C-alpha cells in the first residue's frame, strides 16, 4: 500500500515495467498510470498537497454517473 496521506492509505500501487498503476480500493475500476520516470515528482506532489488522490476518486465517481 502507498502511504502518503489519510486517503492515500486506501490506494494500492503496482509496479509494471515502465509505469506504476495506482488503484483506489473504493473504486478499483479507476486506474491511474504514472510513468516510472515521473514517480518521484508525483509522490512529492502528493506529499506536498499539490496533487490530491481523492480528487481523482471524485472525478471517477462523477464520470460513472449516467
Secondary structure, 3 states (H helix, E strand, C coil): CCCCCCHHHHEEEEEECCEEEEEECCEEEEEEEEEHHHHHHHHHHHHHCCCCHHHHHHHHHHHCCC
